[in-house]
């Protein structure tokens, strides 16, 4: 397991959260971070981000300099008629996740789909030369 963990940590790197001092950030720091799974198979790299309460039109996926950027916004889900909040644990606001991709990633062929509160991104690997 240690070998796998070491290999994985060298292959993919989560490079920042978009907070203060993060050179990759293009907007104010995120207020929350959705969980993210990254795995690889023979077809390429798969990234899955759990995004309940986020609308598709509030998502942005881009790649620049070999870094995958997943950013967006989740609105606060509190009715206007609320007079007092007793407990509030569901985060809202801007989020951003960054993943450095291996050189073998074919970023020109990225496929992303959003369904059932999950953003699934598939990045095929380039054929070996």
N, C-alpha and C positions, 0 to 999 in steps of 0.2 A: 504494500500500500504506500509506503514511503517513496518507493521508486516512481509510482504513478503520480503521486502528489508533486514530486520534484519535477517530473517531466511536464506536467500540466502547468505548473507555475512558470516554467520557462517558455512555454508555447504561447500562452495567453496571459496578458497582464491587464488587470483593471487599472487604468492609468490615472484616474482622478474622479472627483465627485462634482466638480464645477464650483467648489467653494472658493472662499477668499484665497488668493494666491495661486490658484490653479490656472496655469497658462492656457489650458484648453477651454476655459469657460468663455462663453460669448454673451452671457446674461447674468443677472444677479444669482448668487448661490442658491442651490436647491433647498427646499424646505423639507424634503423627504427623499428616500431612495427606495425604489421598488426592488424586490428580490430578482435576481438574475441567475439563470443556469446557462452554462456554456459547455458544449460537448462536441466531440469530433467523431466522425465515422468515415468510411471509405469515400462517400460522396462529398464530404466537406465538413464545414463547421456549422453548428446549429446553436442559436442563441434564443433563449426563451425568457421573456420578461413578464412577470405577473403584474397586471394593471387594472384591478377592479375599480370601477368608478371613473375611469379615464375614457373619454370619447375619442374615436378614431381621428377626428379632425383636430384634436389637441396633441397629436403625436408628430414627431419629426425624427426621421432616421437618415443619417448621412455618414459618409466615410471621407476622411481627409487625412492624408499623410499616413495611411495604414491604420488609422484609429476609427473604429466604429463609434458613432455618437447616437445615443438614444435619449431623446429629451421630450418633455411635454408638460402638461398641466392637469391637475385634478382639482375640480371645484369643491368647495366646502358644501357638504350635504346637510345643511341645517335649515329647516323651514323658517320663513320670515316671521312667523307668529310666535317663535320661541321667546320666552321671557327670561328663562334662567337655564344655563347649561350645567348639569350635574356631573357629567363625565364626558370627555371627548378624547378618544384615543386614535381615531382614524386620521392619519395625516393627509394634508391637502396642500395645494400650491404647486410650484415648479419642481421638477425633478430632472436630473441628467445622470446618465451612466455612460462611461467611456471604456472601450475594450480595445487594446492594441491587438491587431490581427497578425498572424504569421505571414511571411512573405509569400507563401504558397496560396494564400487566399485570392480568389478571382473576384475582386470587388466590383468588376463591371457586370457580373452576373448575379447580384444579390436579389433574393426573392424574399419579400416580407408579407405576412398576412396577420390580420388582427381578428381574433374570434374568441368568444367565451372568456373575455377579460385577459387573454394572453396574446402578446405580440411574439410571433415566431419568425425568426430571421434565418434564412438558409444562405450560406456563402459557400459555393463550390470551390474546390481546390483546382489550381491550374495543373494541367497535364505536365508531368516531368519532361524536361528536355534532354 
